[in-house]
Amino acid sequence: MVKDQHVVYKTNGKVCAGEIHFDVVNGVIHNVKFIGGCKGNTQGVAALAEGLTLEDVATRTMGIDCHGGESCPNELAKACKKLIDEA
């Protein structure tokens, strides 16, 4: 299981958000904040991710396209997947 932690994930530089910050408690995401990006869209994604497991967020947001195969939600999925893979 992923340990409880505050995550600062640096995006790949191909999306509008430069970083994604969030907390993980018992494998559940809280307090998602995108640094940069389209304010309404990133706030919406953050609100929808609140209280979901890392696995659920990764499954729901992986592959969402905005910029030639990349997007802020897809970057959130990659951050979640990385934590899952490292556990």
N, CA, C and O atoms as a MOPAC input file, in Angstrom:
PM7 MOZYME 1SCF
protein

 N      0.84100 1    -1.18800 1     0.00000 1
 C      0.00000 1     0.00000 1     0.00000 1
 C      0.88700 1     1.25300 1     0.00000 1
 O      1.96700 1     1.27100 1     0.58900 1
 N      0.40900 1     2.27000 1    -0.66100 1
 C      1.13400 1     3.53900 1    -0.72700 1
 C      1.10200 1     4.19800 1     0.64400 1
 O      0.04500 1     4.28300 1     1.27100 1
 N      2.25100 1     4.66300 1     1.10900 1
 C      2.31100 1     5.31200 1     2.41800 1
 C      1.65600 1     6.68800 1     2.35600 1
 O      1.62400 1     7.33000 1     1.30600 1
 N      1.13500 1     7.12800 1     3.50100 1
 C      0.55500 1     8.45800 1     3.59900 1
 C      1.63600 1     9.49200 1     3.33100 1
 O      2.73800 1     9.40300 1     3.87300 1
 N      1.31600 1    10.48200 1     2.48700 1
 C      2.32200 1    11.47200 1     2.12300 1
 C      1.70600 1    12.65900 1     1.40100 1
 O      0.58200 1    12.59100 1     0.90400 1
 N      2.46100 1    13.74500 1     1.35200 1
 C      2.13900 1    14.88700 1     0.50100 1
 C      2.98800 1    14.72400 1    -0.75800 1
 O      4.19600 1    14.50100 1    -0.67300 1
 N      2.36100 1    14.83500 1    -1.91500 1
 C      3.03900 1    14.61300 1    -3.18700 1
 C      3.15200 1    15.92000 1    -3.95200 1
 O      2.18300 1    16.67100 1    -4.06300 1
 N      4.33500 1    16.18500 1    -4.47500 1
 C      4.55500 1    17.27000 1    -5.42500 1
 C      5.07700 1    16.60200 1    -6.68700 1
 O      6.21700 1    16.14000 1    -6.73000 1
 N      4.23800 1    16.55500 1    -7.71100 1
 C      4.58600 1    15.88900 1    -8.95800 1
 C      4.86500 1    16.93600 1   -10.02800 1
 O      4.00100 1    17.75300 1   -10.34700 1
 N      6.05600 1    16.90800 1   -10.57200 1
 C      6.41300 1    17.81500 1   -11.66100 1
 C      5.94000 1    17.18800 1   -12.97300 1
 O      6.29000 1    16.05300 1   -13.29700 1
 N      5.14500 1    17.94400 1   -13.71300 1
 C      4.60200 1    17.42000 1   -14.96400 1
 C      5.68800 1    17.35400 1   -16.02900 1
 O      6.81200 1    17.81200 1   -15.82100 1
 N      5.33400 1    16.77800 1   -17.17100 1
 C      6.30700 1    16.55300 1   -18.23700 1
 C      6.67100 1    17.80900 1   -19.02900 1
 O      7.50600 1    17.73900 1   -19.93100 1
 N      6.07300 1    18.94000 1   -18.71700 1
 C      6.37700 1    20.18200 1   -19.42100 1
 C      5.60300 1    20.36000 1   -20.71800 1
 O      5.76300 1    21.37000 1   -21.40300 1
 N      4.77500 1    19.39600 1   -21.05800 1
 C      3.99200 1    19.47500 1   -22.28700 1
 C      2.54200 1    19.89100 1   -22.02000 1
 O      1.74000 1    19.97200 1   -22.95100 1
 N      2.20900 1    20.15300 1   -20.76800 1
 C      0.86400 1    20.58200 1   -20.38800 1
 C      0.95500 1    21.93000 1   -19.68400 1
 O      2.04400 1    22.38000 1   -19.32700 1
 N     -0.17100 1    22.55700 1   -19.49100 1
 C     -0.19900 1    23.91100 1   -18.92400 1
 C      0.20400 1    23.94500 1   -17.45100 1
 O      0.86300 1    24.88900 1   -17.01600 1
 N     -0.17600 1    22.94100 1   -16.69000 1
 C      0.19300 1    22.88700 1   -15.27700 1
 C      1.64200 1    22.42400 1   -15.14700 1
 O      2.05300 1    21.45800 1   -15.79100 1
 N      2.40800 1    23.11800 1   -14.31200 1
 C      3.80000 1    22.74600 1   -14.10800 1
 C      3.99300 1    21.70900 1   -13.01800 1
 O      4.94600 1    20.93000 1   -13.05000 1
 N      3.07700 1    21.70400 1   -12.04700 1
 C      3.14400 1    20.75800 1   -10.93600 1
 C      1.73400 1    20.39100 1   -10.51200 1
 O      0.77400 1    21.11900 1   -10.76700 1
 N      1.63500 1    19.24000 1    -9.85800 1
 C      0.39100 1    18.81600 1    -9.22200 1
 C      0.73400 1    18.45300 1    -7.78500 1
 O      1.63600 1    17.65300 1    -7.53600 1
 N      0.00900 1    19.04400 1    -6.84400 1
 C      0.21400 1    18.77000 1    -5.42800 1
 C     -1.02300 1    18.03700 1    -4.90900 1
 O     -2.15000 1    18.39700 1    -5.24800 1
 N     -0.81000 1    17.01700 1    -4.09100 1
 C     -1.94100 1    16.33400 1    -3.45000 1
 C     -1.44800 1    15.51900 1    -2.26700 1
 O     -0.25900 1    15.22900 1    -2.13600 1
 N     -2.39700 1    15.15700 1    -1.40800 1
 C     -2.11600 1    14.31400 1    -0.25500 1
 C     -2.68600 1    12.93000 1    -0.50700 1
 O     -3.71500 1    12.77400 1    -1.16500 1
 N     -2.00300 1    11.93000 1     0.02600 1
 C     -2.48600 1    10.55300 1    -0.02100 1
 C     -2.61900 1    10.08200 1     1.42100 1
 O     -1.65600 1    10.11700 1     2.18800 1
 N     -3.82400 1     9.64200 1     1.78300 1
 C     -4.09000 1     9.10600 1     3.11700 1
 C     -4.83300 1     7.78700 1     2.93300 1
 O     -5.93500 1     7.75400 1     2.38600 1
 N     -4.21600 1     6.70600 1     3.39500 1
 C     -4.79000 1     5.36700 1     3.24600 1
 C     -5.13300 1     5.04500 1     1.79200 1
 O     -6.15800 1     4.42200 1     1.51500 1
 N     -4.27200 1     5.47100 1     0.86800 1
 C     -4.46900 1     5.18000 1    -0.54500 1
 C     -5.50800 1     6.03900 1    -1.23600 1
 O     -5.86600 1     5.78800 1    -2.38700 1
 N     -5.99800 1     7.06800 1    -0.52500 1
 C     -7.04600 1     7.94800 1    -1.04700 1
 C     -6.47200 1     9.35300 1    -1.25700 1
 O     -5.68800 1     9.84500 1    -0.44500 1
 N     -6.87700 1     9.98500 1    -2.35800 1
 C     -6.37400 1    11.31500 1    -2.72600 1
 C     -7.20800 1    12.41600 1    -2.07700 1
 O     -8.43600 1    12.35100 1    -2.02800 1
 N     -6.49500 1    13.43000 1    -1.58000 1
 C     -7.13200 1    14.61500 1    -0.99400 1
 C     -6.35700 1    15.86200 1    -1.40400 1
 O     -5.16500 1    15.79500 1    -1.70400 1
 N     -7.03900 1    16.98200 1    -1.41200 1
 C     -6.41200 1    18.30500 1    -1.57400 1
 C     -5.60400 1    18.45400 1    -2.86300 1
 O     -4.48500 1    18.96600 1    -2.83600 1
 N     -6.15000 1    18.02100 1    -3.96700 1
 C     -5.44700 1    18.12900 1    -5.25400 1
 C     -5.39900 1    19.59100 1    -5.67200 1
 O     -6.40500 1    20.29900 1    -5.62700 1
 N     -4.21500 1    20.02800 1    -6.08000 1
 C     -4.05400 1    21.39500 1    -6.57500 1
 C     -3.08300 1    21.36500 1    -7.74900 1
 O     -1.95300 1    20.89100 1    -7.63100 1
 N     -3.54400 1    21.87800 1    -8.87500 1
 C     -2.69600 1    22.02000 1   -10.05200 1
 C     -2.06100 1    23.39800 1   -10.00100 1
 O     -2.74700 1    24.38900 1    -9.74700 1
 N     -0.76400 1    23.47100 1   -10.24000 1
 C     -0.05800 1    24.74100 1   -10.29400 1
 C      0.04200 1    25.12200 1   -11.76600 1
 O      0.83600 1    24.55100 1   -12.51400 1
 N     -0.76700 1    26.08800 1   -12.17000 1
 C     -0.90000 1    26.44700 1   -13.57200 1
 C     -2.05200 1    25.66400 1   -14.18200 1
 O     -2.76100 1    24.93100 1   -13.49300 1
 N     -2.22100 1    25.83100 1   -15.46000 1
 C     -3.29800 1    25.13300 1   -16.14900 1
 C     -4.55800 1    25.96500 1   -16.22800 1
 O     -4.62700 1    27.06400 1   -15.67900 1
 N     -5.53900 1    25.44100 1   -16.90700 1
 C     -6.83100 1    26.11700 1   -17.07600 1
 C     -7.59000 1    26.02400 1   -15.76100 1
 O     -7.97900 1    24.93300 1   -15.34300 1
 N     -7.80200 1    27.14900 1   -15.11300 1
 C     -8.32800 1    27.17700 1   -13.75500 1
 C     -9.60500 1    26.35200 1   -13.58100 1
 O     -9.68300 1    25.52500 1   -12.67200 1
 N    -10.58900 1    26.56200 1   -14.42600 1
 C    -11.84500 1    25.83200 1   -14.28300 1
 C    -11.67800 1    24.33700 1   -14.46800 1
 O    -12.21900 1    23.54300 1   -13.69800 1
 N    -10.93400 1    23.95600 1   -15.48400 1
 C    -10.72700 1    22.52900 1   -15.75800 1
 C     -9.94900 1    21.85300 1   -14.64200 1
 O    -10.33200 1    20.77800 1   -14.17900 1
 N     -8.86100 1    22.47100 1   -14.20900 1
 C     -8.05300 1    21.82200 1   -13.16900 1
 C     -8.79000 1    21.78500 1   -11.83300 1
 O     -8.64900 1    20.82400 1   -11.07800 1
 N     -9.57700 1    22.82400 1   -11.53200 1
 C    -10.37600 1    22.78200 1   -10.30300 1
 C    -11.42500 1    21.68200 1   -10.38400 1
 O    -11.70200 1    21.00800 1    -9.39200 1
 N    -12.01000 1    21.49900 1   -11.57000 1
 C    -12.99700 1    20.44000 1   -11.75200 1
 C    -12.39000 1    19.06300 1   -11.58100 1
 O    -12.95900 1    18.20900 1   -10.90100 1
 N    -11.24400 1    18.84300 1   -12.19100 1
 C    -10.56600 1    17.54700 1   -12.05800 1
 C    -10.19300 1    17.31200 1   -10.59800 1
 O    -10.36500 1    16.20800 1   -10.08100 1
 N     -9.68400 1    18.34000 1    -9.93700 1
 C     -9.30300 1    18.21300 1    -8.52600 1
 C    -10.51100 1    17.83800 1    -7.66400 1
 O    -10.41700 1    16.96700 1    -6.80000 1
 N    -11.63700 1    18.49600 1    -7.90300 1
 C    -12.84600 1    18.20500 1    -7.12400 1
 C    -13.33500 1    16.78300 1    -7.37500 1
 O    -13.76000 1    16.09800 1    -6.44400 1
 N    -13.27800 1    16.34100 1    -8.61500 1
 C    -13.73600 1    14.99700 1    -8.94600 1
 C    -12.80900 1    13.91100 1    -8.39500 1
 O    -13.25800 1    12.80200 1    -8.10600 1
 N    -11.51900 1    14.22400 1    -8.25000 1
 C    -10.55600 1    13.24800 1    -7.72700 1
 C    -10.62900 1    13.13400 1    -6.20300 1
 O    -10.22400 1    12.11700 1    -5.64000 1
 N    -11.13500 1    14.15500 1    -5.54200 1
 C    -11.18200 1    14.18300 1    -4.07800 1
 C    -11.89700 1    12.95600 1    -3.52900 1
 O    -13.03700 1    12.66900 1    -3.89200 1
 N    -11.20400 1    12.23400 1    -2.64400 1
 C    -11.80000 1    11.09000 1    -1.96900 1
 C    -11.74600 1     9.77700 1    -2.73000 1
 O    -12.22600 1     8.75400 1    -2.24100 1
 N    -11.16000 1     9.79700 1    -3.93200 1
 C    -11.03100 1     8.56700 1    -4.70900 1
 C     -9.68400 1     7.89900 1    -4.42400 1
 O     -8.73700 1     8.55300 1    -3.98700 1
 N     -9.61200 1     6.61000 1    -4.67300 1
 C     -8.34000 1     5.91000 1    -4.51400 1
 C     -7.40000 1     6.28900 1    -5.65000 1
 O     -7.83300 1     6.75600 1    -6.70400 1
 N     -6.11600 1     6.08100 1    -5.42000 1
 C     -5.12900 1     6.31600 1    -6.47100 1
 C     -5.47400 1     5.51400 1    -7.72200 1
 O     -5.36900 1     6.02200 1    -8.83800 1
 N     -5.88100 1     4.27200 1    -7.53600 1
 C     -6.21800 1     3.40400 1    -8.66400 1
 C     -7.38900 1     3.95800 1    -9.46400 1
 O     -7.35600 1     3.97100 1   -10.69400 1
 N     -8.42800 1     4.41800 1    -8.76100 1
 C     -9.60000 1     4.96100 1    -9.45000 1
 C     -9.24900 1     6.21300 1   -10.24300 1
 O     -9.68600 1     6.37000 1   -11.38300 1
 N     -8.46800 1     7.09700 1    -9.64900 1
 C     -8.09000 1     8.32600 1   -10.35100 1
 C     -7.24900 1     7.98900 1   -11.57700 1
 O     -7.46400 1     8.54800 1   -12.65200 1
 N     -6.29300 1     7.07600 1   -11.41900 1
 C     -5.44400 1     6.69000 1   -12.55000 1
 C     -6.28800 1     6.09900 1   -13.68000 1
 O     -6.09300 1     6.44400 1   -14.84600 1
 N     -7.20900 1     5.22300 1   -13.34400 1
 C     -8.05200 1     4.58000 1   -14.35300 1
 C     -8.93500 1     5.59600 1   -15.07100 1
 O     -9.09700 1     5.53400 1   -16.28900 1
 N     -9.49800 1     6.52400 1   -14.32000 1
 C    -10.44700 1     7.47600 1   -14.90800 1
 C     -9.78000 1     8.58800 1   -15.71400 1
 O    -10.39700 1     9.13100 1   -16.63000 1
 N     -8.55300 1     8.93200 1   -15.39900 1
 C     -7.93400 1    10.08900 1   -16.06000 1
 C     -6.83200 1     9.72500 1   -17.04800 1
 O     -6.39800 1    10.58000 1   -17.81900 1
 N     -6.36800 1     8.47600 1   -17.04200 1
 C     -5.30800 1     8.06200 1   -17.96400 1
 C     -5.80400 1     8.14000 1   -19.40300 1
 O     -6.87500 1     7.63500 1   -19.73900 1
 N     -4.99800 1     8.78400 1   -20.24300 1
 C     -5.29500 1     8.84400 1   -21.66500 1
 C     -6.15200 1    10.00800 1   -22.10500 1
 O     -6.43200 1    10.14500 1   -23.29600 1
 N     -6.58300 1    10.86100 1   -21.17100 1
 C     -7.34900 1    12.04500 1   -21.57100 1
 C     -6.41700 1    12.95800 1   -22.35700 1
 O     -5.30700 1    13.25900 1   -21.92000 1
 N     -6.88600 1    13.39100 1   -23.51900 1
 C     -6.05500 1    14.15300 1   -24.45700 1
 C     -6.44800 1    15.62100 1   -24.47800 1
 O     -7.63100 1    15.96300 1   -24.46500 1
 N     -5.44900 1    16.47500 1   -24.51200 1
 C     -5.66400 1    17.91100 1   -24.68000 1
 C     -4.63800 1    18.47200 1   -25.65300 1
 O     -4.98400 1    19.22200 1   -26.56600 1
 N     -3.37600 1    18.10700 1   -25.45500 1
 C     -2.26300 1    18.60900 1   -26.27400 1
 C     -1.51900 1    17.43900 1   -26.91200 1
 O     -0.47300 1    17.02700 1   -26.41200 1
 N     -2.03600 1    16.90900 1   -27.98900 1
 C     -1.33800 1    15.83200 1   -28.68800 1
 C     -1.04900 1    14.62000 1   -27.83100 1
 O      0.07500 1    14.11800 1   -27.82700 1
 N     -2.03900 1    14.14500 1   -27.10900 1
 C     -1.85600 1    12.95700 1   -26.27600 1
 C     -1.54300 1    13.25800 1   -24.82700 1
 O     -1.42600 1    12.34200 1   -24.01400 1
 N     -1.40600 1    14.52500 1   -24.49500 1
 C     -1.08500 1    14.92500 1   -23.12200 1
 C     -2.20500 1    15.79000 1   -22.56100 1
 O     -2.94300 1    16.42200 1   -23.31600 1
 N     -2.33300 1    15.81800 1   -21.24700 1
 C     -3.29900 1    16.69100 1   -20.58100 1
 C     -2.98000 1    16.74100 1   -19.10100 1
 O     -2.23800 1    15.90400 1   -18.58700 1
 N     -3.54000 1    17.72200 1   -18.42000 1
 C     -3.36100 1    17.79800 1   -16.96800 1
 C     -3.97200 1    16.58100 1   -16.26700 1
 O     -3.33900 1    16.03500 1   -15.36300 1
 N     -5.18700 1    16.12900 1   -16.64900 1
 C     -5.70500 1    14.91300 1   -16.02900 1
 C     -4.81800 1    13.69200 1   -16.28300 1
 O     -4.64500 1    12.86000 1   -15.39300 1
 N     -4.26400 1    13.58000 1   -17.47200 1
 C     -3.37600 1    12.46400 1   -17.77700 1
 C     -2.11600 1    12.51800 1   -16.91600 1
 O     -1.59900 1    11.48000 1   -16.50200 1
 N     -1.62500 1    13.71900 1   -16.65000 1
 C     -0.46400 1    13.86200 1   -15.77000 1
 C     -0.80700 1    13.43900 1   -14.34000 1
 O      0.02300 1    12.84200 1   -13.65400 1
 N     -2.02500 1    13.74500 1   -13.89200 1
 C     -2.46400 1    13.27500 1   -12.56900 1
 C     -2.49100 1    11.75200 1   -12.54800 1
 O     -2.08500 1    11.13700 1   -11.56200 1
 N     -2.96200 1    11.14800 1   -13.62000 1
 C     -2.96400 1     9.68900 1   -13.71200 1
 C     -1.54800 1     9.13100 1   -13.60800 1
 O     -1.31500 1     8.14300 1   -12.91200 1
 N     -0.61000 1     9.76300 1   -14.29500 1
 C      0.78800 1     9.30000 1   -14.24400 1
 C      1.35300 1     9.42700 1   -12.84000 1
 O      2.09800 1     8.55600 1   -12.39200 1
 N      1.00900 1    10.50500 1   -12.13900 1
 C      1.47800 1    10.68500 1   -10.75900 1
 C      0.93800 1     9.56100 1    -9.87400 1
 O      1.67400 1     8.99500 1    -9.06600 1
 N     -0.34000 1     9.24000 1   -10.02800 1
 C     -0.95300 1     8.16500 1    -9.24500 1
 C     -0.31000 1     6.82600 1    -9.57300 1
 O      0.02300 1     6.05200 1    -8.67500 1
 N     -0.13700 1     6.55800 1   -10.84800 1
 C      0.46300 1     5.29300 1   -11.28200 1
 C      1.87600 1     5.13800 1   -10.74000 1
 O      2.26900 1     4.05200 1   -10.31400 1
 N      2.63800 1     6.22700 1   -10.75600 1
 C      4.00200 1     6.18600 1   -10.22900 1
 C      4.00100 1     5.79100 1    -8.75400 1
 O      4.80900 1     4.96200 1    -8.33600 1
 N      3.11400 1     6.37100 1    -7.97600 1
 C      3.03700 1     6.02900 1    -6.55300 1
 C      2.65100 1     4.56600 1    -6.36100 1
 O      3.21000 1     3.87500 1    -5.50900 1
 N      1.70600 1     4.10700 1    -7.14600 1
 C      1.25900 1     2.71200 1    -7.05600 1
 C      2.41800 1     1.78000 1    -7.41100 1
 O      2.65000 1     0.79100 1    -6.71500 1
 N      3.13000 1     2.08000 1    -8.46000 1
 C      4.24200 1     1.22900 1    -8.91500 1
 C      5.39100 1     1.20400 1    -7.92200 1
 O      6.08800 1     0.19600 1    -7.80500 1
 N      5.59600 1     2.31100 1    -7.20000 1
 C      6.70000 1     2.39300 1    -6.24400 1
 C      6.37700 1     1.75300 1    -4.90200 1
 O      7.27100 1     1.53600 1    -4.08400 1
 N      5.09800 1     1.44900 1    -4.67300 1
 C      4.67700 1     0.90200 1    -3.35500 1
 C      5.11400 1    -0.54200 1    -3.19900 1
 O      4.85000 1    -1.15800 1    -2.16600 1

